[in-house]
Amino acid sequence: MSQRVCTKRRGWLKAGAVGTAVALTGLRSWPALATVDRKSNGVRELAFYNQHTGENLKTSYWADGNYLPDALTDINHILRDYRTNDVLPMELPLLDLLYTLQGVLATPKPFQIISGYRSPKTNAMLAAHSGGVAKTSLHMQGRAVDIHIEGIPLDQLRRAAIALQVGGVGYYPASNFVHVDTGRVRAW
Ligand SMILES: [Zn+2]
């Protein structure tokens, strides 16, 4: 599989072969990421709980400037389409966005995953049953997750995500989740 890699000068590129050395440099960076990094001893950690499967994951996915393939595999697995078990590599900036959020909120609690990757089949099914699901959702590209965090008010999570100015933030209080993605900076 390939990962989408962002370089400052050339925008989004398709980069091949993530399996071995993942010394991906030039990824999109933002001030809050740097701030959280300064407090983390050169390690980026993420914690997840998948509400649908009951799976937990706490892993360091980046250390000393390198993304760690085994950890990425685990993350891609827990964020898979739980309906079909299809796996897609999640975009690395999305993981950095989540890591930054966890750091800004200073919470040890995992992200509760409501929805991660959605296969085309699942997305089409959801779109047919709900007006709120886009036919070309960023969930289908591994660029979006729906989340909440126990103990963090949903509107606080929303405000923290909007403050990053990194991508899209959708607020779904009736369903108790915030959607974050690495698309255009926007909020709804
Ligand atoms: Zn979503």
Backbone and ligand atoms as CSV (ligand in chain L), in Angstrom:
chain,resi,resn,atom,element,x,y,z
A,1,MET,N,N,0.844,-1.190,0.000
A,1,MET,CA,C,0.000,0.000,0.000
A,1,MET,C,C,0.881,1.243,0.000
A,2,SER,N,N,0.316,2.332,-0.407
A,2,SER,CA,C,1.093,3.566,-0.392
A,2,SER,C,C,0.476,4.530,0.616
A,3,GLN,N,N,1.283,5.441,1.041
A,3,GLN,CA,C,0.812,6.478,1.941
A,3,GLN,C,C,0.868,7.804,1.217
A,4,ARG,N,N,-0.037,8.678,1.551
A,4,ARG,CA,C,0.037,10.025,0.990
A,4,ARG,C,C,0.964,10.841,1.873
A,5,VAL,N,N,1.886,11.498,1.252
A,5,VAL,CA,C,2.877,12.257,1.980
A,5,VAL,C,C,2.810,13.696,1.512
A,6,CYS,N,N,2.880,14.576,2.431
A,6,CYS,CA,C,2.794,15.982,2.075
A,6,CYS,C,C,4.144,16.648,2.219
A,7,THR,N,N,4.579,17.312,1.181
A,7,THR,CA,C,5.779,18.116,1.300
A,7,THR,C,C,5.368,19.570,1.206
A,8,LYS,N,N,6.162,20.414,1.815
A,8,LYS,CA,C,5.775,21.825,1.880
A,8,LYS,C,C,5.693,22.443,0.487
A,9,ARG,N,N,6.649,22.083,-0.370
A,9,ARG,CA,C,6.704,22.763,-1.655
A,9,ARG,C,C,5.755,22.181,-2.675
A,10,ARG,N,N,5.555,20.909,-2.631
A,10,ARG,CA,C,4.909,20.255,-3.765
A,10,ARG,C,C,3.528,19.707,-3.452
A,11,GLY,N,N,3.044,19.978,-2.237
A,11,GLY,CA,C,1.701,19.516,-1.920
A,11,GLY,C,C,1.661,18.018,-1.706
A,12,TRP,N,N,0.501,17.461,-1.943
A,12,TRP,CA,C,0.319,16.041,-1.653
A,12,TRP,C,C,0.924,15.169,-2.735
A,13,LEU,N,N,1.692,14.202,-2.306
A,13,LEU,CA,C,2.326,13.266,-3.228
A,13,LEU,C,C,1.954,11.864,-2.833
A,14,LYS,N,N,2.000,10.988,-3.808
A,14,LYS,CA,C,1.902,9.564,-3.501
A,14,LYS,C,C,3.313,9.051,-3.276
A,15,ALA,N,N,3.582,8.542,-2.109
A,15,ALA,CA,C,4.903,7.976,-1.844
A,15,ALA,C,C,4.746,6.471,-1.708
A,16,GLY,N,N,5.670,5.745,-2.227
A,16,GLY,CA,C,5.536,4.290,-2.258
A,16,GLY,C,C,6.030,3.627,-0.993
A,17,ALA,N,N,5.805,2.329,-0.915
A,17,ALA,CA,C,6.460,1.404,0.007
A,17,ALA,C,C,6.719,1.941,1.396
A,18,VAL,N,N,5.732,1.812,2.230
A,18,VAL,CA,C,5.899,2.270,3.603
A,18,VAL,C,C,6.468,1.154,4.474
A,19,GLY,N,N,6.570,-0.033,3.923
A,19,GLY,CA,C,6.903,-1.196,4.750
A,19,GLY,C,C,8.209,-1.140,5.496
A,20,THR,N,N,9.233,-0.568,4.941
A,20,THR,CA,C,10.551,-0.673,5.581
A,20,THR,C,C,10.889,0.593,6.346
A,21,ALA,N,N,11.754,1.389,5.803
A,21,ALA,CA,C,12.126,2.612,6.517
A,21,ALA,C,C,11.080,3.680,6.261
A,22,VAL,N,N,10.516,4.181,7.318
A,22,VAL,CA,C,9.480,5.194,7.153
A,22,VAL,C,C,10.015,6.526,7.654
A,23,ALA,N,N,11.106,6.935,7.071
A,23,ALA,CA,C,11.678,8.225,7.450
A,23,ALA,C,C,11.022,9.291,6.601
A,24,LEU,N,N,9.755,9.518,6.857
A,24,LEU,CA,C,9.001,10.474,6.064
A,24,LEU,C,C,9.248,11.862,6.623
A,25,THR,N,N,9.889,12.647,5.843
A,25,THR,CA,C,10.160,13.999,6.303
A,25,THR,C,C,9.300,14.970,5.516
A,26,GLY,N,N,9.254,16.168,5.954
A,26,GLY,CA,C,8.519,17.195,5.233
A,26,GLY,C,C,7.022,17.062,5.347
A,27,LEU,N,N,6.542,16.264,6.280
A,27,LEU,CA,C,5.100,16.182,6.478
A,27,LEU,C,C,4.577,17.526,6.960
A,28,ARG,N,N,3.316,17.746,6.687
A,28,ARG,CA,C,2.694,18.989,7.116
A,28,ARG,C,C,2.866,19.138,8.626
A,29,SER,N,N,3.249,20.295,9.033
A,29,SER,CA,C,3.457,20.534,10.449
A,29,SER,C,C,2.653,21.751,10.864
A,30,TRP,N,N,2.356,21.843,12.125
A,30,TRP,CA,C,1.622,23.004,12.598
A,30,TRP,C,C,2.089,23.316,14.012
A,31,PRO,N,N,1.859,24.555,14.476
A,31,PRO,CA,C,2.477,24.995,15.733
A,31,PRO,C,C,2.138,24.110,16.923
A,32,ALA,N,N,0.875,23.698,17.043
A,32,ALA,CA,C,0.493,22.906,18.214
A,32,ALA,C,C,1.193,21.551,18.210
A,33,LEU,N,N,1.446,21.002,17.031
A,33,LEU,CA,C,2.162,19.728,16.942
A,33,LEU,C,C,3.567,19.884,17.510
A,34,ALA,N,N,4.222,20.975,17.128
A,34,ALA,CA,C,5.571,21.224,17.632
A,34,ALA,C,C,5.561,21.412,19.145
A,35,THR,N,N,4.526,22.103,19.638
A,35,THR,CA,C,4.424,22.329,21.078
A,35,THR,C,C,4.256,21.013,21.831
A,36,VAL,N,N,3.368,20.158,21.313
A,36,VAL,CA,C,3.133,18.869,21.969
A,36,VAL,C,C,4.386,18.006,21.873
A,37,ASP,N,N,5.061,18.057,20.725
A,37,ASP,CA,C,6.297,17.290,20.553
A,37,ASP,C,C,7.354,17.664,21.588
A,38,ARG,N,N,7.437,18.948,21.887
A,38,ARG,CA,C,8.484,19.398,22.819
A,38,ARG,C,C,8.312,18.773,24.199
A,39,LYS,N,N,7.086,18.370,24.521
A,39,LYS,CA,C,6.817,17.798,25.846
A,39,LYS,C,C,6.882,16.279,25.846
A,40,SER,N,N,7.183,15.678,24.710
A,40,SER,CA,C,6.962,14.235,24.615
A,40,SER,C,C,8.232,13.407,24.417
A,41,ASN,N,N,9.385,13.993,24.611
A,41,ASN,CA,C,10.644,13.233,24.548
A,41,ASN,C,C,10.846,12.502,23.224
A,42,GLY,N,N,10.456,13.114,22.141
A,42,GLY,CA,C,10.741,12.526,20.837
A,42,GLY,C,C,9.919,11.317,20.480
A,43,VAL,N,N,8.800,11.106,21.184
A,43,VAL,CA,C,7.936,9.961,20.897
A,43,VAL,C,C,6.504,10.459,20.732
A,44,ARG,N,N,5.841,10.000,19.689
A,44,ARG,CA,C,4.416,10.305,19.530
A,44,ARG,C,C,3.612,9.048,19.821
A,45,GLU,N,N,2.701,9.198,20.782
A,45,GLU,CA,C,1.916,8.057,21.231
A,45,GLU,C,C,0.442,8.319,20.956
A,46,LEU,N,N,-0.285,7.260,20.688
A,46,LEU,CA,C,-1.729,7.372,20.508
A,46,LEU,C,C,-2.419,6.235,21.245
A,47,ALA,N,N,-3.600,6.527,21.762
A,47,ALA,CA,C,-4.394,5.501,22.436
A,47,ALA,C,C,-5.804,5.500,21.863
A,48,PHE,N,N,-6.302,4.307,21.579
A,48,PHE,CA,C,-7.630,4.152,20.984
A,48,PHE,C,C,-8.431,3.092,21.716
A,49,TYR,N,N,-9.732,3.276,21.687
A,49,TYR,CA,C,-10.664,2.208,22.070
A,49,TYR,C,C,-11.711,2.137,20.970
A,50,ASN,N,N,-11.866,0.957,20.385
A,50,ASN,CA,C,-12.858,0.795,19.318
A,50,ASN,C,C,-14.173,0.316,19.924
A,51,GLN,N,N,-15.165,1.181,19.880
A,51,GLN,CA,C,-16.457,0.885,20.510
A,51,GLN,C,C,-17.161,-0.306,19.881
A,52,HIS,N,N,-16.882,-0.561,18.632
A,52,HIS,CA,C,-17.600,-1.630,17.929
A,52,HIS,C,C,-16.990,-2.997,18.175
A,53,THR,N,N,-15.678,-3.026,18.372
A,53,THR,CA,C,-14.995,-4.315,18.506
A,53,THR,C,C,-14.476,-4.567,19.915
A,54,GLY,N,N,-14.479,-3.523,20.767
A,54,GLY,CA,C,-13.956,-3.673,22.123
A,54,GLY,C,C,-12.430,-3.696,22.181
A,55,GLU,N,N,-11.761,-3.390,21.055
A,55,GLU,CA,C,-10.300,-3.434,21.037
A,55,GLU,C,C,-9.698,-2.157,21.626
A,56,ASN,N,N,-8.596,-2.342,22.339
A,56,ASN,CA,C,-7.799,-1.240,22.869
A,56,ASN,C,C,-6.454,-1.222,22.177
A,57,LEU,N,N,-5.905,-0.042,22.030
A,57,LEU,CA,C,-4.543,0.071,21.503
A,57,LEU,C,C,-3.895,1.306,22.090
A,58,LYS,N,N,-2.697,1.111,22.630
A,58,LYS,CA,C,-1.877,2.253,23.022
A,58,LYS,C,C,-0.509,1.993,22.421
A,59,THR,N,N,-0.043,2.906,21.589
A,59,THR,CA,C,1.191,2.614,20.871
A,59,THR,C,C,1.960,3.886,20.558
A,60,SER,N,N,3.269,3.741,20.484
A,60,SER,CA,C,4.127,4.820,19.993
A,60,SER,C,C,4.311,4.599,18.505
A,61,TYR,N,N,3.803,5.519,17.710
A,61,TYR,CA,C,3.825,5.321,16.258
A,61,TYR,C,C,4.906,6.137,15.572
A,62,TRP,N,N,5.617,6.926,16.317
A,62,TRP,CA,C,6.648,7.811,15.770
A,62,TRP,C,C,7.693,8.011,16.849
A,63,ALA,N,N,8.938,7.865,16.493
A,63,ALA,CA,C,10.009,8.072,17.470
A,63,ALA,C,C,11.221,8.622,16.755
A,64,ASP,N,N,11.816,9.628,17.332
A,64,ASP,CA,C,13.040,10.237,16.809
A,64,ASP,C,C,12.949,10.547,15.318
A,65,GLY,N,N,11.813,11.052,14.915
A,65,GLY,CA,C,11.672,11.497,13.525
A,65,GLY,C,C,11.201,10.447,12.553
A,66,ASN,N,N,10.931,9.223,13.019
A,66,ASN,CA,C,10.509,8.158,12.110
A,66,ASN,C,C,9.133,7.608,12.493
A,67,TYR,N,N,8.309,7.381,11.491
A,67,TYR,CA,C,7.071,6.639,11.714
A,67,TYR,C,C,7.407,5.152,11.812
A,68,LEU,N,N,6.749,4.465,12.714
A,68,LEU,CA,C,7.105,3.077,13.037
A,68,LEU,C,C,6.094,2.129,12.390
A,69,PRO,N,N,6.523,1.364,11.387
A,69,PRO,CA,C,5.592,0.566,10.573
A,69,PRO,C,C,4.727,-0.395,11.388
A,70,ASP,N,N,5.295,-1.055,12.395
A,70,ASP,CA,C,4.487,-2.010,13.157
A,70,ASP,C,C,3.350,-1.301,13.886
A,71,ALA,N,N,3.649,-0.152,14.439
A,71,ALA,CA,C,2.612,0.608,15.137
A,71,ALA,C,C,1.554,1.103,14.156
A,72,LEU,N,N,1.997,1.528,12.970
A,72,LEU,CA,C,1.033,1.983,11.960
A,72,LEU,C,C,0.107,0.847,11.557
A,73,THR,N,N,0.662,-0.355,11.448
A,73,THR,CA,C,-0.164,-1.522,11.123
A,73,THR,C,C,-1.238,-1.728,12.186
A,74,ASP,N,N,-0.835,-1.625,13.451
A,74,ASP,CA,C,-1.800,-1.796,14.544
A,74,ASP,C,C,-2.880,-0.708,14.513
A,75,ILE,N,N,-2.461,0.508,14.246
A,75,ILE,CA,C,-3.417,1.620,14.199
A,75,ILE,C,C,-4.384,1.433,13.026
A,76,ASN,N,N,-3.840,1.048,11.878
A,76,ASN,CA,C,-4.707,0.840,10.710
A,76,ASN,C,C,-5.708,-0.284,10.971
A,77,HIS,N,N,-5.283,-1.259,11.770
A,77,HIS,CA,C,-6.175,-2.371,12.087
A,77,HIS,C,C,-7.324,-1.913,12.995
A,78,ILE,N,N,-7.004,-1.171,14.032
A,78,ILE,CA,C,-8.073,-0.787,14.975
A,78,ILE,C,C,-9.004,0.254,14.347
A,79,LEU,N,N,-8.499,0.976,13.325
A,79,LEU,CA,C,-9.334,1.980,12.644
A,79,LEU,C,C,-9.973,1.429,11.371
A,80,ARG,N,N,-9.890,0.110,11.193
A,80,ARG,CA,C,-10.423,-0.508,9.967
A,80,ARG,C,C,-11.944,-0.359,9.886
A,81,ASP,N,N,-12.480,-0.691,8.726
A,81,ASP,CA,C,-13.929,-0.788,8.553
A,81,ASP,C,C,-14.395,-2.026,9.310
A,82,TYR,N,N,-15.003,-1.814,10.456
A,82,TYR,CA,C,-15.340,-2.967,11.300
A,82,TYR,C,C,-16.474,-3.800,10.709
A,83,ARG,N,N,-17.205,-3.205,9.759
A,83,ARG,CA,C,-18.295,-3.973,9.144
A,83,ARG,C,C,-17.762,-4.994,8.142
A,84,THR,N,N,-16.727,-4.604,7.408
A,84,THR,CA,C,-16.205,-5.484,6.345
A,84,THR,C,C,-14.810,-6.020,6.659
A,85,ASN,N,N,-14.177,-5.474,7.712
A,85,ASN,CA,C,-12.788,-5.794,8.064
A,85,ASN,C,C,-11.779,-5.315,7.021
A,86,ASP,N,N,-12.184,-4.438,6.137
A,86,ASP,CA,C,-11.226,-3.858,5.200
A,86,ASP,C,C,-10.317,-2.870,5.934
A,87,VAL,N,N,-9.046,-2.908,5.548
A,87,VAL,CA,C,-8.048,-2.042,6.166
A,87,VAL,C,C,-7.476,-1.110,5.101
A,88,LEU,N,N,-7.288,0.141,5.458
A,88,LEU,CA,C,-6.601,1.073,4.577
A,88,LEU,C,C,-5.589,1.827,5.449
A,89,PRO,N,N,-4.385,2.067,4.939
A,89,PRO,CA,C,-3.457,2.886,5.729
A,89,PRO,C,C,-4.067,4.258,5.992
A,90,MET,N,N,-4.157,4.616,7.257
A,90,MET,CA,C,-4.666,5.932,7.576
A,90,MET,C,C,-3.577,6.954,7.255
A,91,GLU,N,N,-4.018,8.131,6.846
A,91,GLU,CA,C,-3.068,9.156,6.474
A,91,GLU,C,C,-2.247,9.587,7.696
A,92,LEU,N,N,-0.947,9.735,7.494
A,92,LEU,CA,C,-0.084,10.069,8.626
A,92,LEU,C,C,-0.430,11.419,9.263
A,93,PRO,N,N,-0.719,12.463,8.475
A,93,PRO,CA,C,-1.109,13.720,9.136
A,93,PRO,C,C,-2.367,13.582,10.001
A,94,LEU,N,N,-3.244,12.642,9.640
A,94,LEU,CA,C,-4.423,12.428,10.481
A,94,LEU,C,C,-3.990,11.887,11.851
A,95,LEU,N,N,-3.023,10.988,11.849
A,95,LEU,CA,C,-2.526,10.464,13.130
A,95,LEU,C,C,-1.853,11.574,13.928
A,96,ASP,N,N,-1.103,12.423,13.234
A,96,ASP,CA,C,-0.463,13.538,13.935
A,96,ASP,C,C,-1.496,14.521,14.472
A,97,LEU,N,N,-2.576,14.682,13.724
A,97,LEU,CA,C,-3.670,15.547,14.196
A,97,LEU,C,C,-4.250,14.980,15.502
A,98,LEU,N,N,-4.494,13.669,15.525
A,98,LEU,CA,C,-5.055,13.044,16.724
A,98,LEU,C,C,-4.077,13.143,17.896
A,99,TYR,N,N,-2.817,12.887,17.604
A,99,TYR,CA,C,-1.779,12.975,18.633
A,99,TYR,C,C,-1.731,14.393,19.210
A,100,THR,N,N,-1.826,15.390,18.333
A,100,THR,CA,C,-1.800,16.779,18.790
A,100,THR,C,C,-3.012,17.084,19.659
A,101,LEU,N,N,-4.161,16.579,19.234
A,101,LEU,CA,C,-5.387,16.790,20.022
A,101,LEU,C,C,-5.242,16.194,21.419
A,102,GLN,N,N,-4.743,14.953,21.483
A,102,GLN,CA,C,-4.582,14.316,22.785
A,102,GLN,C,C,-3.619,15.118,23.662
A,103,GLY,N,N,-2.572,15.666,23.015
A,103,GLY,CA,C,-1.598,16.447,23.761
A,103,GLY,C,C,-2.162,17.776,24.235
A,104,VAL,N,N,-2.895,18.452,23.363
A,104,VAL,CA,C,-3.481,19.749,23.718
A,104,VAL,C,C,-4.486,19.585,24.857
A,105,LEU,N,N,-5.226,18.492,24.807
A,105,LEU,CA,C,-6.248,18.243,25.828
A,105,LEU,C,C,-5.642,17.620,27.084
A,106,ALA,N,N,-4.377,17.250,27.001
A,106,ALA,CA,C,-3.647,16.701,28.147
A,106,ALA,C,C,-4.423,15.588,28.823
A,107,THR,N,N,-4.938,14.682,28.014
A,107,THR,CA,C,-5.707,13.581,28.575
A,107,THR,C,C,-4.997,12.252,28.338
A,108,PRO,N,N,-5.005,11.384,29.345
A,108,PRO,CA,C,-4.447,10.043,29.143
A,108,PRO,C,C,-5.482,9.078,28.569
A,109,LYS,N,N,-6.716,9.563,28.417
A,109,LYS,CA,C,-7.798,8.680,27.953
A,109,LYS,C,C,-7.695,8.437,26.456
A,110,PRO,N,N,-8.097,7.240,26.029
A,110,PRO,CA,C,-8.019,6.931,24.607
A,110,PRO,C,C,-9.114,7.639,23.809
A,111,PHE,N,N,-8.874,7.750,22.507
A,111,PHE,CA,C,-9.949,8.146,21.609
A,111,PHE,C,C,-10.928,6.997,21.498
A,112,GLN,N,N,-12.180,7.273,21.728
A,112,GLN,CA,C,-13.237,6.311,21.443
A,112,GLN,C,C,-13.526,6.424,19.945
A,113,ILE,N,N,-13.373,5.324,19.245
A,113,ILE,CA,C,-13.563,5.337,17.797
A,113,ILE,C,C,-15.009,4.991,17.473
A,114,ILE,N,N,-15.692,5.950,16.868
A,114,ILE,CA,C,-17.035,5.681,16.371
A,114,ILE,C,C,-16.952,5.233,14.916
A,115,SER,N,N,-16.058,5.860,14.157
A,115,SER,CA,C,-15.883,5.481,12.760
A,115,SER,C,C,-14.494,5.891,12.297
A,116,GLY,N,N,-13.787,4.972,11.669
A,116,GLY,CA,C,-12.481,5.284,11.096
A,116,GLY,C,C,-12.553,5.126,9.592
A,117,TYR,N,N,-11.820,4.137,9.075
A,117,TYR,CA,C,-11.894,3.867,7.641
A,117,TYR,C,C,-13.272,3.311,7.289
A,118,ARG,N,N,-13.791,3.759,6.154
A,118,ARG,CA,C,-15.024,3.182,5.607
A,118,ARG,C,C,-14.761,2.721,4.184
A,119,SER,N,N,-15.002,1.463,3.944
A,119,SER,CA,C,-14.868,0.940,2.590
A,119,SER,C,C,-15.954,1.567,1.721
A,120,PRO,N,N,-15.749,1.570,0.403
A,120,PRO,CA,C,-16.783,2.104,-0.490
A,120,PRO,C,C,-18.132,1.432,-0.263
A,121,LYS,N,N,-18.105,0.142,0.005
A,121,LYS,CA,C,-19.355,-0.595,0.214
A,121,LYS,C,C,-20.097,-0.083,1.458
A,122,THR,N,N,-19.349,0.059,2.562
A,122,THR,CA,C,-19.967,0.554,3.790
A,122,THR,C,C,-20.453,1.977,3.617
A,123,ASN,N,N,-19.646,2.814,2.976
A,123,ASN,CA,C,-20.048,4.215,2.831
A,123,ASN,C,C,-21.314,4.350,1.988
A,124,ALA,N,N,-21.388,3.549,0.936
A,124,ALA,CA,C,-22.580,3.597,0.091
A,124,ALA,C,C,-23.813,3.174,0.887
A,125,MET,N,N,-23.641,2.161,1.733
A,125,MET,CA,C,-24.750,1.692,2.555
A,125,MET,C,C,-25.189,2.792,3.529
A,126,LEU,N,N,-24.207,3.434,4.181
A,126,LEU,CA,C,-24.532,4.485,5.145
A,126,LEU,C,C,-25.166,5.689,4.449
A,127,ALA,N,N,-24.619,6.053,3.278
A,127,ALA,CA,C,-25.146,7.210,2.552
A,127,ALA,C,C,-26.588,6.974,2.123
A,128,ALA,N,N,-26.916,5.720,1.828
A,128,ALA,CA,C,-28.275,5.398,1.399
A,128,ALA,C,C,-29.259,5.521,2.550
A,129,HIS,N,N,-28.760,5.398,3.790
A,129,HIS,CA,C,-29.645,5.392,4.944
A,129,HIS,C,C,-29.607,6.680,5.753
A,130,SER,N,N,-28.682,7.569,5.421
A,130,SER,CA,C,-28.559,8.780,6.214
A,130,SER,C,C,-28.182,9.947,5.328
A,131,GLY,N,N,-28.884,11.043,5.484
A,131,GLY,CA,C,-28.570,12.235,4.711
A,131,GLY,C,C,-27.257,12.873,5.123
A,132,GLY,N,N,-26.724,12.501,6.292
A,132,GLY,CA,C,-25.516,13.138,6.809
A,132,GLY,C,C,-24.226,12.513,6.329
A,133,VAL,N,N,-24.304,11.481,5.498
A,133,VAL,CA,C,-23.091,10.788,5.057
A,133,VAL,C,C,-22.796,11.159,3.600
A,134,ALA,N,N,-21.635,11.743,3.373
A,134,ALA,CA,C,-21.263,12.156,2.023
A,134,ALA,C,C,-20.927,10.938,1.172
A,135,LYS,N,N,-21.254,11.035,-0.098
A,135,LYS,CA,C,-20.973,9.909,-0.994
A,135,LYS,C,C,-19.480,9.741,-1.232
A,136,THR,N,N,-18.744,10.846,-1.138
A,136,THR,CA,C,-17.294,10.760,-1.303
A,136,THR,C,C,-16.629,11.172,0.002
A,137,SER,N,N,-16.933,10.439,1.050
A,137,SER,CA,C,-16.451,10.793,2.375
A,137,SER,C,C,-14.938,10.630,2.490
A,138,LEU,N,N,-14.319,11.519,3.258
A,138,LEU,CA,C,-12.887,11.374,3.518
A,138,LEU,C,C,-12.594,10.130,4.351
A,139,HIS,N,N,-13.631,9.570,4.984
A,139,HIS,CA,C,-13.438,8.281,5.678
A,139,HIS,C,C,-12.984,7.206,4.687
A,140,MET,N,N,-13.407,7.334,3.439
A,140,MET,CA,C,-13.040,6.320,2.433
A,140,MET,C,C,-11.588,6.441,1.999
A,141,GLN,N,N,-10.953,7.542,2.347
A,141,GLN,CA,C,-9.545,7.749,1.967
A,141,GLN,C,C,-8.603,7.622,3.156
A,142,GLY,N,N,-9.135,7.187,4.288
A,142,GLY,CA,C,-8.286,7.103,5.474
A,142,GLY,C,C,-7.879,8.464,5.986
A,143,ARG,N,N,-8.739,9.457,5.726
A,143,ARG,CA,C,-8.394,10.838,6.104
A,143,ARG,C,C,-9.370,11.422,7.111
A,144,ALA,N,N,-10.195,10.582,7.751
A,144,ALA,CA,C,-11.186,11.099,8.701
A,144,ALA,C,C,-11.471,10.067,9.787
A,145,VAL,N,N,-11.761,10.561,10.976
A,145,VAL,CA,C,-12.249,9.700,12.054
A,145,VAL,C,C,-13.345,10.435,12.823
A,146,ASP,N,N,-14.255,9.657,13.385
A,146,ASP,CA,C,-15.285,10.177,14.281
A,146,ASP,C,C,-14.937,9.692,15.683
A,147,ILE,N,N,-14.863,10.627,16.618
A,147,ILE,CA,C,-14.288,10.304,17.927
A,147,ILE,C,C,-15.001,11.028,19.064
A,148,HIS,N,N,-14.833,10.507,20.258
A,148,HIS,CA,C,-14.956,11.321,21.458
A,148,HIS,C,C,-13.987,10.773,22.498
A,149,ILE,N,N,-13.830,11.494,23.578
A,149,ILE,CA,C,-12.909,11.080,24.647
A,149,ILE,C,C,-13.659,11.151,25.954
A,150,GLU,N,N,-13.644,10.057,26.683
A,150,GLU,CA,C,-14.308,10.016,27.983
A,150,GLU,C,C,-13.750,11.116,28.886
A,151,GLY,N,N,-14.636,11.850,29.538
A,151,GLY,CA,C,-14.191,12.878,30.472
A,151,GLY,C,C,-13.913,14.223,29.828
A,152,ILE,N,N,-13.907,14.275,28.508
A,152,ILE,CA,C,-13.726,15.554,27.799
A,152,ILE,C,C,-15.071,15.936,27.180
A,153,PRO,N,N,-15.635,17.073,27.612
A,153,PRO,CA,C,-16.908,17.482,27.004
A,153,PRO,C,C,-16.763,17.580,25.489
A,154,LEU,N,N,-17.807,17.142,24.792
A,154,LEU,CA,C,-17.737,17.073,23.338
A,154,LEU,C,C,-17.441,18.444,22.716
A,155,ASP,N,N,-18.016,19.506,23.283
A,155,ASP,CA,C,-17.772,20.824,22.686
A,155,ASP,C,C,-16.348,21.299,22.954
A,156,GLN,N,N,-15.733,20.786,24.017
A,156,GLN,CA,C,-14.316,21.114,24.259
A,156,GLN,C,C,-13.435,20.418,23.217
A,157,LEU,N,N,-13.769,19.177,22.914
A,157,LEU,CA,C,-13.039,18.447,21.869
A,157,LEU,C,C,-13.195,19.162,20.529
A,158,ARG,N,N,-14.407,19.602,20.262
A,158,ARG,CA,C,-14.674,20.320,19.013
A,158,ARG,C,C,-13.851,21.598,18.931
A,159,ARG,N,N,-13.866,22.385,20.020
A,159,ARG,CA,C,-13.138,23.663,20.011
A,159,ARG,C,C,-11.636,23.432,19.855
A,160,ALA,N,N,-11.128,22.402,20.536
A,160,ALA,CA,C,-9.691,22.100,20.430
A,160,ALA,C,C,-9.323,21.718,19.002
A,161,ALA,N,N,-10.206,20.952,18.359
A,161,ALA,CA,C,-9.931,20.524,16.982
A,161,ALA,C,C,-9.984,21.717,16.029
A,162,ILE,N,N,-10.963,22.597,16.227
A,162,ILE,CA,C,-11.072,23.781,15.361
A,162,ILE,C,C,-9.853,24.681,15.552
A,163,ALA,N,N,-9.394,24.797,16.795
A,163,ALA,CA,C,-8.263,25.689,17.088
A,163,ALA,C,C,-6.986,25.249,16.379
A,164,LEU,N,N,-6.873,23.967,16.065
A,164,LEU,CA,C,-5.668,23.497,15.372
A,164,LEU,C,C,-5.587,24.043,13.951
A,165,GLN,N,N,-6.747,24.336,13.341
A,165,GLN,CA,C,-6.782,24.845,11.956
A,165,GLN,C,C,-6.034,23.918,10.993
A,166,VAL,N,N,-6.310,22.628,11.134
A,166,VAL,CA,C,-5.601,21.636,10.339
A,166,VAL,C,C,-6.490,21.018,9.260
A,167,GLY,N,N,-7.770,20.870,9.533
A,167,GLY,CA,C,-8.653,20.226,8.561
A,167,GLY,C,C,-10.102,20.488,8.926
A,168,GLY,N,N,-10.956,19.563,8.563
A,168,GLY,CA,C,-12.376,19.732,8.816
A,168,GLY,C,C,-12.771,19.217,10.187
A,169,VAL,N,N,-13.761,19.897,10.792
A,169,VAL,CA,C,-14.265,19.480,12.097
A,169,VAL,C,C,-15.789,19.513,12.044
A,170,GLY,N,N,-16.410,18.373,12.277
A,170,GLY,CA,C,-17.869,18.289,12.293
A,170,GLY,C,C,-18.355,17.929,13.687
A,171,TYR,N,N,-19.455,18.556,14.087
A,171,TYR,CA,C,-19.964,18.395,15.457
A,171,TYR,C,C,-21.284,17.645,15.410
A,172,TYR,N,N,-21.340,16.505,16.086
A,172,TYR,CA,C,-22.535,15.656,16.062
A,172,TYR,C,C,-22.947,15.299,17.496
A,173,PRO,N,N,-23.432,16.306,18.242
A,173,PRO,CA,C,-23.740,16.051,19.658
A,173,PRO,C,C,-24.807,14.981,19.859
A,174,ALA,N,N,-25.773,14.884,18.943
A,174,ALA,CA,C,-26.837,13.885,19.111
A,174,ALA,C,C,-26.271,12.474,19.038
A,175,SER,N,N,-25.184,12.308,18.308
A,175,SER,CA,C,-24.543,10.997,18.192
A,175,SER,C,C,-23.276,10.908,19.041
A,176,ASN,N,N,-22.998,11.973,19.786
A,176,ASN,CA,C,-21.865,12.011,20.719
A,176,ASN,C,C,-20.517,11.775,20.049
A,177,PHE,N,N,-20.270,12.463,18.940
A,177,PHE,CA,C,-18.918,12.406,18.377
A,177,PHE,C,C,-18.581,13.681,17.628
A,178,VAL,N,N,-17.279,13.863,17.472
A,178,VAL,CA,C,-16.730,14.919,16.631
A,178,VAL,C,C,-16.026,14.240,15.465
A,179,HIS,N,N,-16.287,14.730,14.268
A,179,HIS,CA,C,-15.587,14.254,13.072
A,179,HIS,C,C,-14.385,15.147,12.845
A,180,VAL,N,N,-13.223,14.556,12.655
A,180,VAL,CA,C,-12.051,15.344,12.243
A,180,VAL,C,C,-11.479,14.722,10.981
A,181,ASP,N,N,-11.004,15.592,10.093
A,181,ASP,CA,C,-10.369,15.087,8.877
A,181,ASP,C,C,-9.247,16.018,8.461
A,182,THR,N,N,-8.500,15.585,7.451
A,182,THR,CA,C,-7.363,16.376,6.968
A,182,THR,C,C,-7.678,17.032,5.634
A,183,GLY,N,N,-8.952,17.236,5.387
A,183,GLY,CA,C,-9.349,17.993,4.201
A,183,GLY,C,C,-9.175,19.491,4.446
A,184,ARG,N,N,-9.898,20.275,3.670
A,184,ARG,CA,C,-9.855,21.723,3.840
A,184,ARG,C,C,-10.199,22.116,5.277
A,185,VAL,N,N,-9.623,23.227,5.735
A,185,VAL,CA,C,-9.982,23.743,7.051
A,185,VAL,C,C,-11.393,24.296,6.974
A,186,ARG,N,N,-12.296,23.664,7.758
A,186,ARG,CA,C,-13.683,24.091,7.743
A,186,ARG,C,C,-14.361,23.488,8.960
A,187,ALA,N,N,-15.533,23.968,9.313
A,187,ALA,CA,C,-16.242,23.435,10.475
A,187,ALA,C,C,-17.733,23.471,10.213
A,188,TRP,N,N,-18.441,22.493,10.768
A,188,TRP,CA,C,-19.894,22.456,10.663
A,188,TRP,C,C,-20.496,21.834,11.888
L,1,ZN,ZN,ZN,-16.906,11.428,10.054
